[in-house]
Amino acid sequence: MEVKIKVPERLAEAARGRGVSVEVYVQEILAQQALTAPGVQPQESVREAIESILRLRKGKKLAGLQTKDLVHEGRKY
């Protein structure tokens, strides 16, 4: 299947100005719009994600066992 699209000249000029093909330029535009779409949360930084995980696991127990106990148990095998 082949789809032909008429590209407005200003869009083609903008792509040329950035030194990329129209296809790549349109992909960049669509990716940016997907990131700023309503209801889409921006990804938090890696540091924030790690801090969140560490904060959430603090003091959590499973049937009286702590995470470090489970890790120690796993080392036996």
C-alpha positions in Angstrom: 0.0 0.0 0.0 1.3 3.4 -0.9 0.0 6.6 0.6 0.8 10.0 -1.0 0.6 13.1 1.1 0.8 16.7 -0.1 3.2 18.4 2.2 2.7 22.2 2.7 5.7 24.1 1.4 6.3 25.7 4.8 6.6 22.3 6.4 9.1 21.2 3.8 11.1 24.4 4.3 11.2 23.9 8.0 12.5 20.3 7.5 15.2 21.6 5.1 16.1 24.3 7.6 16.8 21.6 10.2 18.7 19.5 7.7 16.4 16.5 7.9 13.9 14.8 5.6 10.2 15.8 5.8 9.5 12.3 7.1 11.9 12.6 10.0 10.7 16.1 10.7 7.0 15.0 10.9 8.0 12.1 13.2 9.7 14.5 15.5 6.6 16.7 15.6 4.3 13.7 16.3 6.6 12.4 19.1 6.7 15.9 20.7 2.9 16.1 20.5 2.6 12.6 22.1 4.7 13.8 25.0 2.6 16.9 25.6 -0.7 15.2 25.1 -3.3 15.8 27.8 -3.2 13.0 30.4 0.4 12.0 29.6 2.7 12.4 32.6 6.3 13.3 31.8 8.7 10.6 32.9 10.4 11.3 36.2 14.2 11.3 36.3 16.0 8.2 37.1 17.2 9.7 40.4 13.6 10.5 41.4 12.5 7.0 40.5 15.2 5.4 42.6 14.4 7.6 45.6 10.7 6.8 45.3 11.4 3.0 45.2 13.7 3.2 48.2 11.1 5.3 50.1 8.3 2.9 49.3 10.2 -0.2 50.4 11.4 1.2 53.8 9.8 -0.8 56.6 7.9 -3.2 54.3 7.6 -6.8 55.6 6.3 -10.0 54.1 5.0 -12.4 56.8 7.4 -10.9 59.3 10.4 -11.0 56.9 12.2 -7.9 55.8 13.6 -7.5 52.3 17.2 -8.1 53.6 16.0 -11.4 55.1 14.7 -12.5 51.8 17.9 -11.5 50.0 19.9 -13.5 52.6 17.7 -16.5 52.2 18.2 -16.4 48.4 22.0 -16.5 48.9 21.8 -19.9 50.5 20.8 -21.4 47.1 
